[in-house]
């Protein structure tokens, strides 16, 4: 347990540096619960089925939140685009319903203005390139609607980029994938490399003209999970000016939790259960839990990742992306969004300065946004919006056939 005076010091620090969290899946949690109408679930009061509501965000010292406008990677084409638009609409409805607590933020200046007014700056991030259906026009439309980062993939590959949790297909980014990165940075949309393969991370950094982020990833050297960031990429992140936002997902922060998952995944594969076999996979997981008790991750596991990222990338390249409401279990001590002061208190106890904790909580991500905005102004002065199509860059023979 963190001593009360440690929590009090952490709360006071978060009053000065309101925390910016890189990834929260409340919009999808509401959708799954049948609450596409915000009137059905009042987030101004405690919500039993989520990790997130307005009282707990306030208790957690959260000043700005990237709401994920996630749709499953199995959604493809116009279904993925339409569902993403519905999730954007849901976030905008939530903001409109709680104007005294929330305001849509589009820029770094917006974040600072809104948090200074003691309200929550609400940003949006699209989780997976399937949300644009390989269309740069769709990408630009998401930006105009307020989306300020896009994760290049989710758990499955997209035609132009490899995911960390799918079989390699593109070898990283295709030429169209590189054009997606260039166009995102021309717009000022943050390139998010959580979920992507290490080859995709490397290719994106090769192309990048502005800082990139990992909205919810931890350190692979501490927990060997493909969703985490290898040290060689963390070192490059420092040169890029980007930020790795430490996540709280147990299998990403605890090696024991990761090791528990592996034989279960092998058993699912042995039984031929694919991603579409949701109910069969859920039944098997419950059976497995009965015979193989699941280990528990802890706050100290998360601290170990923060310390490692600081050591390899530097204190100017670290943030927090909890992934609340995107997972069923969370580390002990970080059970919901009210628990961020416990993390800050633990870092202070480990010798982090108040300034360093302020960088992690707030300053680094604000700086990345400002740098991305400045880079976009320069890039827009140099080149217009890209008219490239995936068939032009990745399948020129198909493009010639369609043109003839």
C-alpha positions as CSV (number, residue, x, y, z in Angstrom):
1,X,0.0,0.0,0.0
2,X,1.2,3.5,-0.8
3,X,1.5,5.7,2.3
4,X,-1.2,8.4,2.4
5,X,1.4,11.2,2.3
6,X,2.8,9.7,-0.9
7,X,-0.7,9.7,-2.5
8,X,-1.2,13.3,-1.3
9,X,2.1,14.4,-2.9
10,X,1.1,12.6,-6.1
11,X,-2.3,14.3,-6.2
12,X,-0.7,17.6,-5.7
13,X,1.7,17.0,-8.6
14,X,-1.2,16.0,-10.9
15,X,-2.9,19.2,-10.0
16,X,0.1,21.0,-11.5
17,X,0.6,18.5,-14.3
18,X,-2.9,17.0,-15.2
19,X,-2.2,13.6,-16.6
20,X,-2.7,12.9,-20.4
21,X,-3.6,9.3,-21.0
22,X,-2.9,7.9,-24.5
23,X,-5.6,5.2,-24.7
24,X,-9.0,4.5,-23.2
25,X,-11.6,2.2,-24.7
26,X,-14.7,3.5,-22.9
27,X,-16.5,4.3,-26.2
28,X,-16.3,0.6,-27.3
29,X,-17.2,-0.6,-23.8
30,X,-20.4,1.5,-24.0
31,X,-21.2,0.2,-27.4
32,X,-20.8,-3.4,-26.3
33,X,-23.1,-2.7,-23.4
34,X,-25.8,-1.3,-25.7
35,X,-25.2,2.3,-24.7
36,X,-24.7,3.9,-28.1
37,X,-27.1,6.5,-26.7
38,X,-25.1,8.4,-24.0
39,X,-28.4,8.9,-22.1
40,X,-28.4,5.2,-21.3
41,X,-25.3,5.3,-19.2
42,X,-24.6,8.3,-17.0
43,X,-20.8,8.6,-16.8
44,X,-21.2,11.6,-14.4
45,X,-22.0,8.9,-11.8
46,X,-20.2,5.7,-10.9
47,X,-20.5,3.1,-13.7
48,X,-20.4,-0.5,-12.5
49,X,-19.4,-2.2,-15.7
50,X,-16.5,0.1,-16.8
51,X,-13.1,1.2,-15.4
52,X,-13.9,4.8,-16.4
53,X,-16.4,7.5,-15.3
54,X,-16.1,11.2,-14.7
55,X,-15.7,10.9,-10.9
56,X,-12.9,8.4,-11.1
57,X,-11.2,10.4,-13.9
58,X,-11.2,13.4,-11.6
59,X,-9.9,11.4,-8.7
60,X,-7.2,10.1,-10.9
61,X,-5.9,13.5,-11.8
62,X,-6.6,13.0,-15.5
63,X,-6.6,16.2,-17.4
64,X,-6.7,14.9,-21.0
65,X,-7.8,11.6,-22.5
66,X,-7.3,10.1,-25.9
67,X,-10.6,8.2,-26.4
68,X,-10.1,5.3,-28.7
69,X,-12.6,5.2,-31.5
70,X,-11.7,1.5,-31.9
71,X,-13.5,-1.0,-34.1
72,X,-12.4,-4.7,-34.3
73,X,-9.7,-5.5,-36.9
74,X,-12.1,-8.2,-38.2
75,X,-14.3,-5.3,-39.5
76,X,-13.2,-4.5,-43.0
77,X,-13.9,-2.1,-45.8
78,X,-16.9,0.2,-45.5
79,X,-18.1,-1.6,-42.4
80,X,-14.9,-0.6,-40.6
81,X,-15.1,3.0,-41.8
82,X,-18.8,3.3,-40.9
83,X,-18.3,1.8,-37.5
84,X,-15.4,4.1,-36.8
85,X,-17.6,7.1,-37.8
86,X,-20.2,5.9,-35.3
87,X,-17.6,5.7,-32.6
88,X,-16.4,9.2,-33.4
89,X,-20.1,10.3,-33.2
90,X,-20.4,8.6,-29.8
91,X,-17.4,10.5,-28.4
92,X,-18.8,13.8,-29.7
93,X,-22.2,13.0,-28.2
94,X,-20.5,12.4,-24.8
95,X,-18.6,15.7,-25.0
96,X,-21.9,17.5,-25.9
97,X,-23.7,15.8,-23.0
98,X,-21.2,16.8,-20.3
99,X,-20.1,20.3,-21.4
100,X,-19.1,21.3,-17.8
101,X,-16.7,18.3,-17.6
102,X,-15.6,17.6,-21.2
103,X,-14.4,19.5,-24.2
104,X,-13.1,18.3,-27.5
105,X,-9.4,19.1,-28.0
106,X,-7.7,19.3,-31.3
107,X,-4.4,20.9,-30.5
108,X,-1.8,21.2,-27.8
109,X,-3.1,24.6,-27.0
110,X,-6.6,23.2,-26.6
111,X,-5.3,20.7,-24.0
112,X,-3.7,23.4,-21.9
113,X,-6.7,25.7,-22.1
114,X,-9.2,23.1,-21.2
115,X,-7.2,21.6,-18.4
116,X,-6.6,25.1,-17.0
117,X,-10.4,25.4,-16.9
118,X,-10.5,22.2,-14.7
119,X,-12.2,20.2,-17.5
120,X,-11.2,17.1,-19.3
121,X,-9.6,17.6,-22.7
122,X,-11.1,14.9,-25.0
123,X,-9.0,13.8,-27.9
124,X,-9.7,10.9,-30.3
125,X,-7.4,8.1,-31.6
126,X,-8.4,5.6,-34.3
127,X,-7.0,2.1,-33.4
128,X,-6.0,0.4,-36.6
129,X,-5.5,1.3,-40.2
130,X,-8.5,-0.9,-41.2
131,X,-10.5,2.2,-40.1
132,X,-9.5,4.0,-43.4
133,X,-10.0,1.0,-45.7
134,X,-6.7,1.9,-47.6
135,X,-8.1,5.3,-48.5
136,X,-6.1,8.5,-47.9
137,X,-9.4,10.4,-48.4
138,X,-10.9,8.5,-45.5
139,X,-7.8,9.3,-43.5
140,X,-8.2,13.0,-44.1
141,X,-11.9,12.8,-43.3
142,X,-11.1,11.3,-39.9
143,X,-8.6,14.1,-39.2
144,X,-11.3,16.7,-40.1
145,X,-13.7,15.0,-37.7
146,X,-11.1,15.3,-34.8
147,X,-9.1,12.1,-34.9
148,X,-5.5,13.1,-33.8
149,X,-3.7,9.8,-33.9
150,X,-4.1,6.6,-35.8
151,X,-2.6,3.3,-34.8
152,X,-1.3,1.8,-38.1
153,X,-2.6,-1.7,-37.3
154,X,-4.6,-3.4,-34.6
155,X,-4.2,-7.2,-34.0
156,X,-4.4,-8.1,-37.6
157,X,-2.3,-6.9,-40.6
158,X,-3.7,-4.3,-42.9
159,X,-2.9,-4.6,-46.7
160,X,-0.1,-2.0,-46.2
161,X,1.4,-2.8,-42.7
162,X,2.2,-5.7,-40.6
163,X,0.8,-6.2,-37.1
164,X,2.8,-7.4,-34.1
165,X,0.2,-10.3,-33.6
166,X,-0.3,-11.5,-37.1
167,X,1.9,-13.5,-39.5
168,X,4.3,-11.2,-41.4
169,X,3.0,-10.3,-44.9
170,X,4.3,-6.9,-46.0
171,X,7.6,-7.1,-44.3
172,X,6.8,-3.9,-42.4
173,X,5.3,-1.1,-44.4
174,X,4.5,-1.3,-48.1
175,X,5.1,1.7,-50.3
176,X,1.5,2.7,-49.7
177,X,2.0,2.3,-46.0
178,X,4.9,4.7,-46.2
179,X,2.6,7.1,-48.0
180,X,0.0,6.8,-45.2
181,X,2.7,7.8,-42.7
182,X,3.8,10.8,-44.8
183,X,0.2,11.9,-45.2
184,X,-0.6,11.6,-41.5
185,X,2.3,13.8,-40.7
186,X,1.4,16.3,-43.4
187,X,-2.0,16.6,-41.7
188,X,-0.5,16.7,-38.2
189,X,-2.0,13.4,-37.1
190,X,0.2,11.4,-34.8
191,X,1.5,8.1,-36.1
192,X,0.8,5.5,-33.4
193,X,3.1,2.4,-33.5
194,X,1.4,0.4,-30.8
195,X,0.2,-2.9,-32.1
196,X,2.5,-2.9,-35.1
197,X,5.4,-5.4,-35.9
198,X,8.9,-4.3,-35.1
199,X,9.6,-4.1,-38.8
200,X,6.7,-1.7,-39.2
201,X,8.0,0.4,-36.3
202,X,11.4,0.6,-38.0
203,X,10.0,1.5,-41.5
204,X,7.8,4.2,-40.0
205,X,10.7,5.7,-38.2
206,X,12.7,5.7,-41.5
207,X,9.9,7.7,-43.1
208,X,8.9,9.9,-40.2
209,X,9.3,13.7,-40.5
210,X,7.8,14.4,-37.1
211,X,7.6,12.6,-33.7
212,X,5.7,9.3,-33.5
213,X,4.0,7.8,-30.4
214,X,3.2,4.4,-28.9
215,X,-0.2,5.2,-27.4
216,X,-0.3,2.0,-25.2
217,X,2.8,-0.2,-25.2
218,X,5.5,-1.2,-22.7
219,X,9.1,-2.4,-22.9
220,X,9.9,-5.8,-24.5
221,X,13.1,-6.2,-22.6
222,X,11.1,-6.3,-19.4
223,X,8.2,-8.4,-20.7
224,X,8.8,-10.4,-23.9
225,X,5.5,-9.7,-25.7
226,X,5.4,-8.7,-29.4
227,X,3.1,-5.8,-28.4
228,X,5.9,-4.2,-26.5
229,X,8.7,-2.0,-27.9
230,X,12.2,-3.5,-28.4
231,X,15.2,-1.5,-27.0
232,X,16.6,-0.7,-30.5
233,X,13.3,1.0,-31.3
234,X,13.2,2.8,-27.9
235,X,16.7,4.2,-28.7
236,X,15.5,5.4,-32.1
237,X,12.4,7.0,-30.5
238,X,14.7,9.4,-28.6
239,X,16.3,10.6,-31.9
240,X,12.8,10.9,-33.4
241,X,11.5,13.0,-30.5
242,X,8.5,10.6,-29.9
243,X,6.9,9.1,-26.8
244,X,6.3,5.6,-25.5
245,X,3.2,5.6,-23.4
246,X,3.4,2.8,-20.8
247,X,0.4,0.6,-20.7
248,X,-1.1,-1.5,-17.8
249,X,-2.2,-4.6,-19.7
250,X,-1.1,-7.6,-17.5
251,X,0.3,-9.7,-20.3
252,X,2.3,-6.8,-21.5
253,X,3.8,-5.8,-18.1
254,X,4.2,-9.1,-16.3
255,X,6.3,-11.9,-17.7
256,X,4.4,-14.4,-15.4
257,X,1.1,-13.2,-17.0
258,X,2.6,-13.5,-20.5
259,X,3.9,-17.0,-19.8
260,X,0.5,-18.1,-18.5
261,X,-1.1,-16.9,-21.8
262,X,1.3,-18.9,-24.1
263,X,0.1,-22.5,-23.4
264,X,-3.5,-21.3,-23.5
265,X,-2.9,-19.8,-27.0
266,X,-1.2,-23.0,-28.1
267,X,-4.2,-25.0,-26.9
268,X,-6.6,-22.7,-28.8
269,X,-4.5,-23.2,-31.9
270,X,-4.4,-27.0,-31.4
271,X,-8.2,-27.0,-31.3
272,X,-8.4,-24.9,-34.4
273,X,-10.1,-21.9,-32.7
274,X,-9.7,-18.8,-34.7
275,X,-10.5,-15.2,-33.8
276,X,-14.1,-15.6,-35.1
277,X,-14.7,-18.5,-32.6
278,X,-15.4,-16.0,-29.8
279,X,-17.7,-18.2,-27.6
280,X,-15.6,-21.3,-27.9
281,X,-12.5,-19.4,-27.0
282,X,-14.3,-17.9,-24.0
283,X,-15.4,-21.3,-22.8
284,X,-11.9,-22.7,-23.2
285,X,-10.4,-19.8,-21.3
286,X,-12.8,-20.4,-18.4
287,X,-11.9,-24.1,-18.3
288,X,-8.2,-23.2,-18.4
289,X,-8.6,-20.8,-15.6
290,X,-10.2,-23.5,-13.4
291,X,-7.1,-25.7,-13.8
292,X,-4.4,-23.0,-14.2
293,X,-4.8,-20.0,-11.8
294,X,-3.9,-16.8,-13.5
295,X,-1.0,-14.8,-12.0
296,X,-1.6,-11.2,-11.1
297,X,0.4,-8.2,-12.4
298,X,1.2,-5.4,-10.0
299,X,1.8,-1.7,-9.9
300,X,5.5,-2.4,-9.4
301,X,5.6,-4.3,-12.7
302,X,4.4,-1.1,-14.4
303,X,7.0,0.9,-12.6
304,X,9.7,-1.5,-13.9
305,X,8.7,-0.6,-17.5
306,X,8.6,3.1,-16.8
307,X,12.2,2.9,-15.4
308,X,13.4,0.9,-18.4
309,X,11.9,3.2,-20.9
310,X,13.4,6.2,-19.1
311,X,16.8,4.4,-19.1
312,X,16.8,3.5,-22.8
313,X,14.8,6.3,-24.4
314,X,15.2,9.0,-21.8
315,X,12.7,10.8,-19.5
316,X,11.6,13.1,-22.4
317,X,10.2,10.1,-24.3
318,X,7.8,8.5,-21.9
319,X,4.1,8.8,-21.1
320,X,1.1,6.8,-19.9
321,X,-1.5,4.9,-21.9
322,X,-3.4,2.7,-19.5
323,X,-5.8,0.9,-21.9
324,X,-8.6,1.0,-19.4
325,X,-11.8,-0.6,-20.6
326,X,-9.8,-2.4,-23.3
327,X,-8.9,-5.3,-21.0
328,X,-10.7,-7.4,-18.4
329,X,-8.0,-7.5,-15.7
330,X,-5.6,-4.9,-14.5
331,X,-2.6,-4.8,-12.2
332,X,-3.1,-4.7,-8.5
333,X,-3.1,-1.0,-7.5
334,X,-4.2,0.2,-10.9
335,X,-7.7,-1.2,-11.1
336,X,-9.4,1.8,-12.6
337,X,-8.7,5.4,-13.8
338,X,-8.7,6.7,-10.3
339,X,-5.4,5.0,-9.6
340,X,-2.9,7.2,-11.5
341,X,-1.8,8.9,-8.3
342,X,-0.6,5.5,-7.0
343,X,1.7,5.2,-10.1
344,X,3.0,8.8,-9.6
345,X,3.6,8.1,-5.9
346,X,5.5,4.9,-6.7
347,X,7.8,6.8,-9.2
348,X,8.4,9.6,-6.7
349,X,9.3,6.9,-4.1
350,X,11.8,5.4,-6.6
351,X,13.6,8.8,-6.8
352,X,11.9,10.3,-9.8
353,X,11.9,14.1,-9.5
354,X,8.6,16.1,-9.6
355,X,9.8,17.5,-13.0
356,X,10.4,14.1,-14.4
357,X,7.0,12.9,-13.2
358,X,5.5,16.0,-14.8
359,X,7.1,15.1,-18.1
360,X,5.7,11.6,-18.0
361,X,2.2,12.8,-16.9
362,X,1.8,15.7,-19.2
363,X,4.8,17.6,-20.7
364,X,6.1,15.0,-23.1
365,X,2.9,14.4,-25.0
366,X,2.1,18.2,-25.2
367,X,5.6,18.7,-26.7
368,X,5.0,15.9,-29.2
369,X,1.7,17.4,-30.3
370,X,3.3,20.8,-30.7
371,X,6.2,19.3,-32.7
372,X,3.7,17.4,-34.9
373,X,1.7,20.6,-35.5
374,X,4.8,22.6,-36.4
375,X,6.1,19.8,-38.7
376,X,2.7,19.7,-40.5
377,X,2.8,23.4,-41.2
378,X,6.2,23.0,-42.8
379,X,5.2,19.9,-44.8
380,X,2.0,21.5,-46.1
381,X,4.0,24.4,-47.4
382,X,6.1,21.9,-49.4
383,X,3.6,19.4,-50.8
384,X,-0.2,19.1,-51.3
385,X,-2.5,16.3,-50.1
386,X,-1.5,13.0,-51.5
387,X,-3.6,11.5,-54.3
388,X,-2.0,8.1,-54.1
389,X,-4.0,4.9,-54.2
390,X,-2.9,1.6,-52.8
391,X,-3.2,0.0,-56.3
392,X,-1.0,2.7,-57.7
393,X,1.9,2.1,-55.2
394,X,1.5,-1.5,-54.2
395,X,-0.2,-3.1,-57.3
396,X,0.9,-1.0,-60.3
397,X,-0.2,-3.8,-62.7
398,X,-3.7,-3.7,-61.3
399,X,-3.8,0.0,-61.6
400,X,-2.8,-0.2,-65.3
401,X,-5.5,-2.8,-65.9
402,X,-8.2,-0.7,-64.2
403,X,-7.1,2.4,-66.3
404,X,-7.2,0.5,-69.6
